[in-house]
Amino acid sequence: MNFEFPPGWTDRTLAAVRANLLAWFDQTRRNLPWRADRDPYRIWVSEVMLQQTTVAAVVPYFDRFLAAFPTVAVLAAADEQEVLKLWEGLGYYRRARHLHAAARQLVADHGGRLPDDIAVWDALPGVGPYILGAVLSQAFDRPLPIVEANSLRVLARLLGYRGDPREGEGKNWVWAAAGRLVPPTRAGDYNQGLMELGAVVCTPTTPACPACPLAEICIAKRDQLQDAIPPKKKVKVITEVSEVGVVIREGSRVLLCRRPEDAGRWQNMWEVPHAPREDGESTEAAAIRIARELAGVEVVAGGEVMTIRHAVTRYAITLICMDATYRSGAFAPGFYAEARWVEPADLDGYPVSSPQRKLMTEIVSPNHQRRLF
C-alpha cells in the first residue's frame, strides 16, 4: 500500500518521533522478565503469551513456563499435555500448540538454533507479521514493524488516521505506517516503546497526553480527537447459550474426556462431557442424553454441582454442572478422542479450560466431598 505522511511532516518530524520515543522508553521502561537480555527464545515466548493478554497476567505464566522449559530444545522434547498444563488459564490455547510445534520444527530443521533469518521464522507455525517483527527486531535489531492493539492506537492518533485501523484498508494503512516509522537501528527498543506508550500513556480512554513524548507532534491531540481516533470497536452481538456438563462418577472416580485435535476450541484438553441443552429439556434429561451421546455411557442423573458463567468469542455461556452416577456402557471415541476414569485428587494433573478448572476445584473441595458421602 502506498503510504504518505500527513501534510507538514518532514524528515525532521520523523527523526523527532523516533528520538523522543526512544528517550522516553529508556527512562520509563518497565522492568519485565523478558527484557533482561536479547535471548530470542525468551522474547519469542513472551510475545506469544502477550498476544491478546495483559502484561500483568503474563508475568507469572512466563516465569513458570521458562522454569519448566528453559530452552527451545527442552520445550520441543516436552509432551503437548505438559505444555497445555503450563498454559492453563492463559487462554487462546492454540498459541501454546503452535509454540510447541514451532519449537519441534526448530530443533528438527535447525538444531535448536533460533537464527536471524526471516525465512526461517516466517515458516514456523503461529508466526505471522507481528511475531516476526517483534522477535527479529528485539533479538537481532532487524528494522521490522509491529502492530498490535496498543501500537495501532498510538499510530492512528499520532498520524491522525480517521478510518478504522483494525480491518480492511485501515489494517493495510497501519502496517504501512509502522513500516515507515520503524528506525534502521534500535528497532526493538522502538517497537517496545511504541507498545509501552499505548499501554501506559496513550490508553483507549482518557490518555495522559501531558506525559506523552509525542504530544507536540500528535495530530489527534492537536485536533482534540483522542476520543474519536481510533473509532470505537463495533459492538458484538452476544448469543446466550445454556449448556449442561455431566460429572459422571463410578465409585470415587470421575470420567474425564479429551477433546480431539480438530475441536473448535480447547483442542486436546480434558473436560467432563458437556453440550447445549435442547429447547424445553430439563437439566436431568440433558445430563442423561449428553452422557449417552458424547461418552457412550448410561447414567442416573443426580443434583446440581454448580453453575459456571463464561464467555467464548460472541457467546455468553451458562454451564449447569450436574452430578451423575455411572450405570452401564463403555466409552468409545466419537466426539471425544479418549476418556479416563480419574480420582478427584489427580484431576489437577490434567490440562483443562478455565471453566472446567472451576468445576474441578469444586469437585475436590472438602465441602463437596462431604455432600457426596
Secondary structure by P-SEA (a helix, b strand, c coil): ccccccccccaaaaaaaaaaaaaaaacccccccccccccaaaaaaaaaaaccccccccaaaaaaaaaacccaaaaaaccaaaaaaaacccccaaaaaaaaaaaaaaaacccccccccaaaaaacccccaaaaaaaaaaacccccccccaaaaaaaaaaaccccccccaaaaaaaaaaaaaaccccaaaaaaaaaaaaaacccccccccccccccccccccccccccccccccccccbbbbbbbbbbbcccccbbbbbbbcccccccccccccbbbbbcccccaaaaaaaaaaacccbbbbbbcccccccccccccbbbbbbbbbbbcbbbbccccccccccccccccccccccaaaaaaaaaaacaaaaaaac
